[in-house]
Amino acid sequence: MSNGETNGPYLTAALLCEKVLQEKDGILSAIRIVDRIIATAQGSQPPEQMPPVPVNIAALLMLKSGAARGSYTVKIQSVAPSGFRSPEVSWPIFLEGEDRGANVVLQIVFQATEEGLYWFEVSFKDELLTRIPLRVVYQRLAIGQTGGTPVH
């Protein structure tokens, strides 16, 4: 954290995945970790511009308290390749101290309207904790009589 605090909380995981399972014993499993989505368009003349692509993924954040104790808020904000910032999403957490921590699982649903690198910025106490990348790639496949060929 840039504010000089080095005694917690500590980020043990920050990732995007298809889904997060939580077993009866509280153990989490991140299924199909995602950092890239490939959108394709097929046809005799696929569109030059990427059509909107539905994105439905889960964000998993795992924090360990360290010396931090009490109630806090974790915030996530997406930043599109153009620099457009979505509204922040806030999530309350409670930290008990030391090796105890908090896990945050958020479902992220949006329409990717541009190709490129999306960032999901994670903040704690209004300080940037980390950034999680997601690249959206658009591939045009022209289909003729000989099959599909990528168009560049």
Buried (B, 14 or more C-beta within 10 A) or exposed (E): BEEEBEEBBBBEEBBBBEBBEEEEEEEEEBEEEBEEBEBBBEEEEBEEEBEEBEBEBBBBBBBBBBEBBEEBEBBBBBBBBEEEEBEEBEBEBEBEBEEEBBBBBBEBEBEBBBBBEBBBBBBBBEEEBBEBEBBBEBBBBBEEEEEBEEEE
